[in-house]
Amino acid sequence: MRRKGFLIFAILILTFILSFSLISVSAEEVTYGSSFSAYMVENATGKVLYKKNENERHEIASMVKIMSSLLVFESIEKGEIKVDEKITISHNAASMTGSELFIDEGAEYSVHDLLKGVIVVSANDACVALAERIAGNEDSFVAMMNGRAKSLGMNDTLFVNATGLPAEGQYSTAKDVNTMTRELIKHESYYDYSKIWLEDYAHPSGRITQLANTNKLIRHYEGCDSGKTGFTNNALFCLSASASRNGMRLVTTVIGAKSSKERFKEVSDLFNHGFNSYSYTAVKKKGEIVENTVKVERGKKKTIELAFAEDIASLTKKGEKAQVELRYELPDKIRAGVIKGDKVGECHVYENGELVKKCDIIANETIEKASWFDNFKDFSNNFK
């Protein structure tokens, strides 16, 4: 009897352990929401925290404007256009339907105001006006969009227009949309627009249009400061948004939720999962000076100060720890003429011996070529 009782007890214990294991596995494989696909990444580390059909191709509606906005910010940074530059609105741009800023044909609007219209209210008319200014016409701008997508590794994306209005052959994936969202939020000035909740906008004529952010999480989710919504009958309800808490920034993309309410809930639930389940430890900050220096040939300075081009961090499940090691790939020397911000080398980030990230190391100063007088001065000093 005693042996039989022990056997029953052992079976009960084994059943409990197996049940706990199954619960743990299913908790890891929880599916959030009813969307077609979803993808969530921690921005600094690039770690994927959630994925669901992330490579399925779908229409993405106005999330197309993430790429349109990215090209505008890049054009501004290159000096090709200026934020305060005035653009005369064409008939084509003013006649765009759907979400609008209601711009007036023939009137002059600043790049700043048109960008605000695109980012806050998803204005199709403002988007086309910017596309025409940058590339001459929308088709040429779309070619730029597709080229930039390829450069980002977005191999499951094809843009047909700049707005996301329904068009045959236009598609992307949750993973690709997430990629271009992460690229867009690198531009600090983007947040000047994405954080706007409500604003009365005065047109050049004096007419007032109220702007209300289509991304409701800006107001209703703590830490959410950016994002782009989208809706068409085929794409259904979409959202790619970012939120930051305690140094950790999550980027979450959802395609094909059944309702507007469900897309915001699904993204919120994924944010909660990320913030509640993972611990973030900053290792290096963007702009922080690198301990190493590199020699400069024929320059006005003999060495150059270097900096990290982006944040480096460690992300682990709560209760766990990781051993982080930084290994630098830097040249012994470089030629003078390097400009602040130029890539000089890389930092390879290892966690527990595994390569998890590569970060650019950039010049933190501009070093000009030495003049004849500089070289003569150095030569003279050697004989003092």
N, C-alpha and C positions, 0 to 999 in steps of 0.2 A: 504493500500500500504506500509506504514511504517513497519507494522508487517511482511508483506511478504518479504520485503527487509532485515529485521533483520534475518529472517529464512534462507534466501539464504546465507547471510554472515556467519551464524553459521555453515551451511552445508559445506561451503568452508573451514572454519577454521578446522572443524573436519576432512575433507578429507586431509588437509595438515598434520595434526598431525598423522593420520593413515599412510600416505605415508612415513613420516619421520621415523615412527616406523618400517615399513617394510624395509626401506633402512638400518636402524641400524642393524636389525636382519640379513639381507643378508650380510652386511659387516662383521659381526662376523662369518658367515658361508662360507666365501670365500674359494674356493678350489684352491690350488696352483698346477700348472703343470698337466702333464698327467700321472704321475707315478701310479703304482699299489697301493702303500701305502707310507705314510710319517709320521714322528714323530719328534717333536722338544721340547726340555726341557731346562730350565735354570738350569745350573749345580749346583750352590750353594744351591738353594732352592728346587730343584727337581720339580718345577712347570711345568706342561705340557702346552705349549703355542700353540701347534697345533698338530692335529692328523687326520689321514685319513687311514681307513682300517688298523690300526696299529697292529692288531692281526691276520691278514691274513698270512698264511704260504706260503712262496715263496722260491725258490732258491735265494741265495744271492751272488753267485760267489765268487770273491776274498775277499769280506768282511769277509769271514771265517777267514782270516789271522789276524783279530783283536784279536780273541781268541788265535790264535797261538802266536802272539806277546806278549799278556798279560802273557801267561805261561812262556815265555822266561824271561821277566822282573821279574816275581815272583821267578823264579829259581835263577836268579842272586842275588836278594835280600836275598834269603835264604842261599846263599853261595854254592848252588849245582853246579853252573857253574860260570866261571869268564868271564868278558867282553873281556879280552885279551887272553883268552884260545884259543889254536889252535885246529881246528877240521879237521880230515882227511876225505876228501870227498869220499863217497861210489859211486859205479857204479850206484846204484839206484837213489841217489840224483842227480848225474850229468846228468842222462838220462831224467830228468823231462822236459816236453815240456811246451809250452805256454810262459808266461812272465818269463824271466830268467835273472840271473846275469851272466850266461855263465861260471859257475865255472868248474874247471878242476878236473876230477877224479884222486884220489890219492894225490892231492895237499892239503896243509894245509891252511885253512882260519880261521881268528879270528872270535869269536862270534860277535864282534863289526861289522866287515865287512858283515857278513851274515845277521845280523839284519838290517843293512843299505839297503841291497838288498831287504829284505822283505818289509820294510816300505816305501822306496822311489819308487822302480820299481815293487813291487809286485812279487818278484822272487820266482817261485815255487821250483826251485832247492835249493836255499838257505833255504827256509822254511822247506823242507824235511830233509836237513842236520842238522838243529837245532832240529827238532823233533826226529831224530834218536839219537842225542847226549843226549837229556834229558830223553827219555823214552826207548831207545834201538831200537825201530822201530816205524814206523808211526802209526800202529794200536794201540799200547799201548799209544802213544801220544794222539790219537783221543779219547781214553777212558778217559784220563785226561781232555781233552777239554769238554767232555760231563759232567763229574763230576763237573767241575768248573762252567759250565753253570747252572746246577741244584742249586749249592750253591748261585748263583746270582739271582735265581728266574726266570731264562729263561726257562719257562716250555713249550714254543712253538718252541724249537730249537732242532735239531738233527744234529750232525756233523758226516760225513762219512769219510772225509779225512782232512788233515791239510791245504790244499791249496785253496779249493773252486772250483777245477776243476770239471766239470760235473760228478755227481755220483747219482745213484738212491737212493732216500730216504733221501737226505740231504736238510734241510730247516731251515728257521728261519723267524722272523717277524721284521718289522720296530722298534717296541718297544723293542724287545730283542736285536737287533743289537745296538740300542741306549744305552741300559743298559751296554753292554760289552765295548762300546766305552767310556762311562763315567768312567768305571773302569780302562781302559787302560790309560786314560789321567791323572790319579792320579799319575802316575810314571813320575817324572820330567825329567828323562833322556830320556824318549820317545821323547821329543821335540827336543833333539839333532839330531834326525834323521828326524822327520816329517817336520821340517822347511827347509830341504835341497831342493833347486829348481833344480839346475844343478851341476853335479860334474863329473870329469873324474876320474874313479876308476882304479888304477893299481893293476892287479892280481899279485900273488906271482911270476909268470913267467915274469912279466914286461909288459904283454899285457894290453892294455887300453880298458875299456868299459865306454861309456858315460852313466851316470845315469840322467834321467829326471823324475821328480816327476809326477806320474800319476794324482795327485790331483792339477788341474790347479788353484784352488782357493787360493793356497799358494801364488801365484804371483798376482792374479787378484782380490782378495777380501780383503779389509782392515781388518786386525785383524784375518784372518784365519791362523792358525798355525799348523793344524793337520787334518788328515782325511785318509780314505781308500776308494778307488774306487773298482768297480767290473763290469765285463761283461761276460755273456754267452748268448747263443741264447734264453734260457728260462728265465733267470733272467733279461735280457735286461740290461740297464745301471743303475748302483747303486752307491751310495755315502753316507758315514757317516762321517761328518766333524764337526769341532768345531771352533768357532771364539770368540774372546774376545774384548770388547770395554768398556772403562770406568769402569772396574771392573766386568762387567757382561759377563759371558761366556755361550754361547748357544751351544747346541749339536743337530745337525739336521741329520736325516737319511731318505734317499729316496731309494725306491726299484722299479725298473721297469720303468724308464723313457724311452722314445722312441729313444733318441739319447744322445750322450755324451754331446752335447751342452745343451740339455734340462735338464739333471740332474744337471749341474752346475748352470743353470739359476734358477731352482726350489729351490735348496738349498740357493742360493743367495737371492732370493725373500723372503724365509722364514726367513733368517737372518735379512733382512731389516725390515720385519714385527716385529720381536722381538725387535730389537734395537730401532725402531721408536715408538713402542707402549707402552713400559714398562720402568719404572724407577727402578733402582737398588740402594739399600742402604746397605752398609756393616754394620753388627752388631758386629761380632767377626771374627777375622782372624785365619786361621789355625796356630797353634803354640802359639797363644796368651795365657797368663797365666790366669787361672781361679782364681777368688777372693777367693773361698773356698779352704781349705786344709783338708786333712784326716790324722788321727792319724795312726802311724805305731807301731805294736807290735813287740818287740824283734829285733828292727832294730838299726843301727848305728845312725839313725836320728829318732826323735820322730814324725815328720810330713812329708808329702810328697807334693811336689809342683805338681800341675796339669795343663794340657793345653788342648785346643780344638783340636780335631783330624782333623777338616776340617773347611772351612769357613761357617759362618752363616750370612745370609743376608735376607733382605726383598725385595720382588718384587711386585710392584703394577702397575696397568695401570696408565699412565701418567695423572696427575691431581688428583689422589687419594692418600690417606695415610692409613697406617696400624699401629695399636698398637701392638708392639712386646713385649712379655714377655718370659723370660728364667726361666725354673724351673729345678732344679738339682736333679738327683737321684744318690746319693752317699752313700757309706757305712760309718758307724761311724768310723770304723777302718779296717786296712788290715794287713796281716802278712808280715814281712820283706822278702826280696828275690824278690821283684818286680823289673822289668827291665824297663828302659826308653822306652816308646811306648806301654807298656801294658795297656789294657783297665781297668779302675778303676770304671767308672760309665757312666752315660748319661746326656746329657742336652736336655730337651724337649722344643721345640720352639713353642710358641703359637702366632698366629696372630688373633687379634680381638676375643680372647677367644677360638679359634679353634686350635687344635694340627696340625701342618703342617710339622714337621720334628723332627727327633731324631738324635742327634750328639753324638758320643763317646767322653768321657772325658778320657784322657790318662795320664799316669805318665810322668812327665817332667824330671825325674831323676831316676837313679838306686839307690836303697837302699839295701845294703847287710845286712845279719843277723849279729847281734851283737855277738862279741866273748866273751869268758869267762872274758877276761881282760876288755872289754868294760862294761860288766855288773858289774864287781867288782868296776870299776871306778865310775859308776853311783851310786852304793850303798854307796861308800865312800863319794861322794859329798853330799849325803843326810844328812850326819852327821857333815858337816862343819858349 
